[in-house]
Amino acid sequence: MNPEKTATEANDIMLVRGSHGRGRAKVTHAVVVIFLEFFAWGLLTTPMLTVLHETFTQHTFLMNGLVQGVKGFLSFLSAPLIGALSDVWGRKSFLLITVFFTCAPIPLMRISPWWYFALISVSGIFAVTFSVIFAYVADITEEHERSTAYGLVSATFAASLVTSPAIGAYLSAKYSDSLVVLVATVIAVADIAFVFFVVPESLPDKMRLTSWGFPISWEQADPFASLRRVGKDTTVLLICVTVFLSYLPEAGQYSSFFLYLRQVIEFSPAAIAAFIAMVGILSIVAQTLFLSVLMRTIGNKNTVLLGLGFQLFQLAWYGFGSEPWMMWAAGTVAAMSSITFPAVSALVSRSASPDQQGVVQGMITGIRGLCNGLGPALYGFIFFLFNVELNDIEPVAGRPAPRPEKSVIPGPPFLFGACAVLLALLVAIFIPEHHRLADSKTGSARKSSSASTAHAQNASPLATPTSDTEDIEPLLQDSSM
């Protein structure tokens, strides 16, 4: 037996195993990263409302919309570049960067609120963790496993918010906001350390560059070029329009909903924490149990349509609901609507070859980043137009804030969101169930020609203007969560 041949064969086997996620990189790594990141931000739910009001005493949510708008626009500009670079330089380094910049503002909440909000705005350049995470998952799963894996990651995101807001509210009431910020900072540092020391690279060596250069073109890094590319493939266009119309109201909702519950519906801080926990637990069930069943029985596209239907019902209920029990009931529907995100992610990933997953993630991440900026500002402006005041936080614990006069539509922005989701539902009907981009196929064919040329040709599909589809980054890394 030839020892050199045996060693070569062993290396090839390890390479294949690594590329399929059975050797080193696992979905578990992605799950832990997401859990720690959003658990840290979930702790800050209560302190965030206080700091937001203390820093911007006038037009609080309009200012919050401006902050989130800058962050969202920067995310929109940078997401395609980060996604494309992760396709050629590997996922781990960019996962480390995105986690670091997402968590970097946390310690500044008590040190300097102005610097805290400034850093949140600037962090949008790199705060696109989900785009890299889903590319990471795509590297290590087979296509038929991907929707389940995406559901697990999304459910983990929900799980991180089940207890963290309640824990943060308890620590804030029992001790101080400073302790909550300290605990969140420690968890954020632990997340960064986990990525650095534990998380392995998911992209196979033969698909990565071995030297640092600039292997991509301006065409790939230009987010507006990505948007121009959207119109060149009908399926990609339909998916992107669906994502925009459905995520715009979702982004606005997350930026203002908890303060809306506290001010208008008169939820106590404990009730808000319990509400988040309930929605989180139901979302976990929906994204793990129901999602896999639905994907097998009704298919990927129909699962997306069902999720959009739940979102439409939920937003309409929020818009017309004026009593606490209505919010609790609508929250259960909101949990079911959470299946849309992993279902769309799985649908999108099927349109791209393995070496394009980061680029594909980056385009829709950019669209959602744009929504992250437009949504909060739009919701704040609509609240302002309808004279729903959200500026004041109750000054004394247990003392309810003045409640505005009841109106037929207590939450006008939510009703506007329902109309946007209705349009998204109509657009999604025309998305084909099975679709593969032509350039993705040719890229895969080229890649299989030889091990030596595959490496160079990984950049080739990326540079093709018609080769992109995308993925998603939930807003819930927003400060309001």
N, C-alpha and C positions, 0 to 999 in steps of 0.2 A: 504493500500500500504506500502510495506516495504521500509523505507528510505535508508537503507544500500544497498539493492538490486538495488534501483533506482540510487543511486550514482555510484555503480559499473558499471551498464549499461551505464550511462553517460560517465564514464571514458573510457569504451571500445569504445563508439562511437567517442569520441574525439581522441582516439588512431588511429582508422581506418581513421578518417578524416585527421589527421596529416600525416598518411602514404600515403595518396593519394593527398596531397598538397592542400586540400580545407580548412583546418582549420587554419594552421599557415604558414608553409613554402610554398613559391610560386616561380614560375619561374621568377617573377619580381625581387626577391632578387638576383638571379643569374645574371640577365640582368644588374642591377645597378652595381654590383661588377665588371663585365667585362668591362662595359662602362667606369667607373672611372679609372680603372687600365690602360687601353690602351689609353684613352684620355690623361692621364699624359705622357705616353711614346710617343704618337703622337706629343705632343708639342715639344719634344726634337729632332725631325727629322733634322732640320737645325743645331742647336748647336752641335748635335752628329757628323755630318760630319766634322765640324771644329775641335772639340776636338780630333777626331780620327786622323786627319792629323797632328795636332800640337804635339800629343803624339808620334805617330809613323810616322816620316817623310819619312822613307825608307820602301818600301814594305808594304805599309799601309794595304792592304787587306789580305796579308799573315799573318800579325800580328793580324788583326781582326779575321781571321779564326782560329788562335791559341787560342785567348780568347774565341771565341764562341765554339771552339772544347772542351776546358776544361769544359765549362758550360754544353755543350750537353752531354759529357760523364758522368759528375756527375748526370745530370738529368736522364740519362739512368740507372745509378746504383741505384738511390733512388726512382724512380717512382713506381716500384712494391711494395716497402715497404710502401710508403705513401698511395697508393691505398688500400693495404690490411689492414693497420691500421685504415683507415677511415671507413672500413666496420664493424669494431668492436668497435671503440671508438667514432664514429660519424664524421660528415662532418665539422661541424662548426670550431672546433679547428684546423683542418688541413687547412681549407680554410683561417683562420686567419694567420696561419704560411706561407702558400704559397704566399698570397698577400703581407705580410710584406717583405719577402725576395725578391720577384720580384721587389718591389718598393724601397728597401733599397739603391741601388746604386745611385738613382737619385740625392740626395743633394750633393753627392761627386763629381759630374761632374765639378763643379766650385771650390770646396774646394781643391781637389787633384785628378787630372785625373788618376794618376797611381793607387791610391787606388780605384778609380771608376772602372777601368777595372779589378782590382784584385777582387773586390767585385762582379762584374758581373760574373766572372768565378766561384767563390765559391758559389754564389747564386743558381747555377744550382742544388744544393742538394735539395732545397725546391721550386724552381721556376717552379712549375708544376700546376699552378692554374686551367688550363682547365681540367686536369684529375679529380680534386675534383669537379669542377663545373658540369661536365657532370654526375658524380655519383650523385650529389645533384639533378639535374634535373630528373635523372632516378628514384630517390626515390619518387618523388612527381607527377609523370605522369604515366598514363596508357601506355601500349605498343603502342597502335594506335595513341596516342598523341605525342609520343616521337620525331618522325622526325620533326614535326612542332616546338616543343619546342627547339630542337637542332638548327633548322634553325633560330629561333628567337634569340638565344644566339649568333650564328655566325654572324647574320645580325647586332646585337648590336655591336659586335666587329668591323665590317666594319663601322658602323655609328660613332663609337668613333674616327675613322680616317678620317671622311669626312671633318671636319673643323679644327681639332687640329693642323695638320702640317701648314696650312695657318695661323692660329692664332699665332703659335710659330714663323713662319718666319716673320710675321708682328711685333711682340713684339721684336724680335731679331734685326730687322732693325731699328725700331723706338726708342728702348731703349737699351737693351743689352741682351746678352745671360744669364747673371746672373738673370735677372728678369724672363726669361722663366723658368729657373731651379727652381726659388722660387715658381712660380705658379704651376709647375708640382709637386713640393714637397708638397704643400698645398693640392692639389687634391689627391695625394697618401695617405696623412695622413687622409683625409676625407674618403677615401675608407676603410682604416684599421678601422677607428672609426665606419663606417657603418656596417662592418662585426661584430665587437665586440658588438655593442649596439643594432643593429636592426635585423640582419640576424638570424632567428631561426634555430634550429637543424632540419634536414630533415629526419634523420634516426629514425624510431620508437624505443621507449624505449626498447621494448622486443627484438630488434635486436642488442642492444648495451650492452657492458659490463658496470657494475655499479662500478667496481673498477679498478684501474690502475695496470695492470700486463703486462706480455708480452705473449699475447694469440696466437701468430703466430709462426710458425717455421722458421728456416733459409731457408728452401726450398721455402717458400713464399717470403722472402725478397731478395733472390738471383736473380738478374736480368738475369744471364746466365741460371739459372734453368728455368726462365720464357721462355727464348728463346728455351731451350730444350723441354719445354712443347709444343711449337708451332707445332713441327713436329708430335706430337701424335694425332692431329686432323687435317684432311685435309682442312677443311673449315677455321680454324684459321690460318693455314699455308698460304693459298692463300690470306687471308685478310692482313696478316702481310707483305707478299712479295709485295702486291699491295701498301700498305701504304709506305713501304720503297722506292720502285722505283718511286712513285709519289711525295713523300715529299722531297726526296734528292735534286732534282733540285729546288723545291719550296724554300727550306731553303737557298740554295746558291743564288737564285734570290733575296730574300728579303735582303740579306746581302750586295749586291752590286748594285742593280738595280737603286737606286736613284742617286748614284754617277755616274753610267754609263750614265744615262740620262743627267746629268749635264756636264760630261766631253766629252763624245763621240758624243751624239746627240745634245749637246749644248742647253739644256733646262735651262731657268732661274729659280731661286728659286721660283718665283711666278708660273711659269708654272708647276714645280714639285708639288707644293701644289695643284694647280688646277687639275693636273692629279690624284693625290691621292683622291681628293674629288669626281671626276667623277667616278673612279673605285669603291669608297666606296658607292656612291649612287646607282650605278647599281648593286653592290653586295647585297645591302639591298633588292632591288626589286627582284633579282634572288633568294635570300634565303628565302624570305617571300612569295611572290606571285607565282613565277615559281616553286619553290621547292615543295610546297604543291600540285600544279596541277600535276606536273610530278610524284610525289609519288603515287597519286591516279590513274593516267592514265596508266603509263608505268611500275610502280612498283619500289621497292627499288633498286634492282640490276641494272636495266636498267638506273636508274637515275645516279648511280655511273659511269656506262660506258659512259653516255653522258657527265658527268662532266670531265672525263678523256679525252674524245675526244676534248672538248673545251680547256683543258690545253695543249694538244699536239699541237693544231693549234696555240694557243697563243705563246708557246715557239718557235715554228718554225718561226713565224712571227717576234718575237724579235730577233732571230738569224740572219735572212736575212735582216731585216729592217734597213735602214740607214738614213731615213728622219723622221722628227718629226711627220708628219701626220700618218706614219706607226705605230709609238708607240701609238698614240691616238687610232687608229683603233684596234690594238692588245689589248689595255687596256679594250675595251668593251668585247672582248672575254675572257679576264682574269676574268672579273666580273662574267661571266656565269660559268666559271670553278669553282667558289667558292661554287657551290652546292655540289661538291664532298665531302667536309668535313662533313657537317651534314648528308648527305646520308650514308656515311660509318659509322658514329657514330650510326645512327639508326640501320643499318644492324648488327653492332657488338653487340649492346645492346640486341638484340633478342636472342643472343646465351648464355646469362647469366641470372641466376636467380637474384631476387632483392638483396639478400645478397652478391652477387658477383660483383656488378656493379663497386665498387671501384677498385677491383683487375683487372677487365677486362679493365677499363680505364687505369690502370697503365702500362700494358704491351705495348700497342700501343703507349702510351705516352713515354715510354722508347725508343721504336724504333724511334719515331720522335725526341726525345732528341738526339739520336745517329746521326740522319740526321742533326740536328742543328749544330753539330760539324763538321761532314764530308762535308756538303754542302758548307759553306762559304770557307773552306780551298780548296776544290776541284775547286770551281769557280775562286778563286784567283790564283790558280796554273795554270788553263787553260788560264786565261787572260795573265799570265806571259809567258806561252809557246808561245802564239800567238802575243806577243809584244804589247798588248793593255794596255797602261799605264794609271793607275787610281790613281796615287799618288798625283798629284797636284790639288789643289783647286784654282779656279780663285782668284788672290790676290786683285783685285779691282772690286767693284760692277759694273756690266754693261760691263765689259771687258771679252770677251769670252776666254776660255782657248784654247791653240793650239789644233787643231783637227788632229788626225792621218790620214794618207793616207787611202782613202777608199779601202775596200777590198770586195771580194765577200761575205764573211761571217763576218760582223762587230762584231757580238756577238757570238763567238764560244761556250762559256759555255751554252748558251741558246739552241743551236742546240744539244749539248750533252744531255741537259735536256729533249729535245723532244724525243730523242732516248730512254731514260730511261722510259718516260711516255708511249711510244709505247709498251714497254715490260710490263709495269704495266697494260695496257689495255688488252693485250693478256692474262695475268694471271687472271685478273678480270672476264674474260668471263667464266671461269670455277668455279667461286664461286656460290654455290647453293643459290637459292632465299630464301628458308626457311630451317633453321637448328637450332637445339637445342642440346647443349652438354648433354650427358647422365648423367654426374655427377650433372649438374645443375638441372635436373629433380629430381634426387634422393635427392638432397639437399633440394628442395622445398617440396618434400614429407615428408622428415624427419621433416622439420620445421613446418608442419601442424599437427604433432602428438600431441603436447601439448605445452602450453605456457611456462611451466617451462623448458622443454628440448630443446625448439627451441633456446633459448638463447645460450646454450652450443654448439648446433650443427651448429650455424652460422659459427663457425671456422672450422667445419669439411669439408665443400666443399672447403674452401680456402686452406686447406692443401692437397687437392687431386691434384696431378700433372697434371691431364688432364682437369682441370675445368676452365681454363682461356681463355678468349678472351680479346679484348681490346678497347681502345679509343684514343683520339687524343688531342694534345695540339698545336695550331698554333704557329708557330714561331714568330708571329708578336709581341710578347713581346720582341723580340730581340731589341738591342739598335738601329739598323738602322731604326726601325719604330718609 
